[in-house]
């Protein structure tokens, strides 16, 4: 049975887009995805790779749509 280690990164950025870009950088270098993102208002967004890609990678959705998709599990 493997043991897992939990790592928490605290990132201070001006925008949610910057935060997601840092997450993509970590993901690209390590292959590890976060479980969630905690917003400045305390809401916890489950990590949604598809929504993050649509928001930052493609620019097809807005920040509010990214948050909505992440919270709804879409």
C-alpha positions in Angstrom: 0.0 0.0 0.0 1.5 3.4 -1.0 1.5 6.3 1.3 0.5 9.7 0.0 2.0 13.0 1.0 -0.2 16.1 1.0 1.3 19.3 -0.2 -0.4 22.7 0.1 0.8 25.6 -2.0 -0.2 29.1 -0.9 -0.2 31.3 -4.0 -0.9 35.0 -3.8 -1.8 36.4 -7.2 -3.7 39.4 -8.5 -6.1 37.2 -10.5 -7.6 33.8 -10.6 -6.1 33.4 -14.1 -2.6 33.9 -12.7 -3.3 31.2 -10.1 -4.5 28.7 -12.7 -1.5 29.4 -14.8 0.8 28.6 -11.9 -1.2 25.3 -11.4 -0.7 24.4 -15.0 3.0 25.1 -14.6 3.2 22.7 -11.6 1.1 20.2 -13.5 3.3 20.3 -16.5 6.5 19.9 -14.4 5.3 17.3 -12.0 2.1 15.7 -13.4 0.3 16.4 -10.1 -3.1 18.1 -10.1 -4.5 20.0 -7.1 -7.6 18.7 -5.4 -9.0 22.2 -5.0 -8.5 26.0 -5.1 -9.5 28.2 -2.2 -10.7 31.6 -3.5 -10.1 34.9 -1.7 -13.7 34.8 -0.3 -13.1 31.3 1.2 -15.1 29.3 -1.4 -13.4 26.0 -2.2 -13.4 25.1 -5.9 -12.8 21.5 -6.7 -10.1 21.3 -9.4 -11.7 21.0 -12.9 -9.0 20.6 -15.5 -11.4 20.9 -18.4 -12.9 24.2 -17.1 -9.4 25.5 -16.3 -8.3 24.7 -19.8 -11.3 26.5 -21.3 -10.8 29.5 -19.0 -7.0 30.0 -19.3 -5.8 27.8 -22.1 -8.5 28.6 -24.6 -10.1 31.8 -23.3 -13.5 30.4 -24.2 -15.2 31.0 -20.8 -15.1 33.8 -18.2 -13.8 33.6 -14.7 -17.3 33.4 -13.4 -18.1 30.6 -15.8 -15.0 28.8 -14.6 -16.1 29.1 -11.0 -19.6 28.0 -11.8 -18.4 24.9 -13.8 -15.9 24.0 -11.1 -18.5 24.2 -8.3 -21.1 22.3 -10.3 -18.7 19.5 -11.3 -19.1 20.1 -15.1 
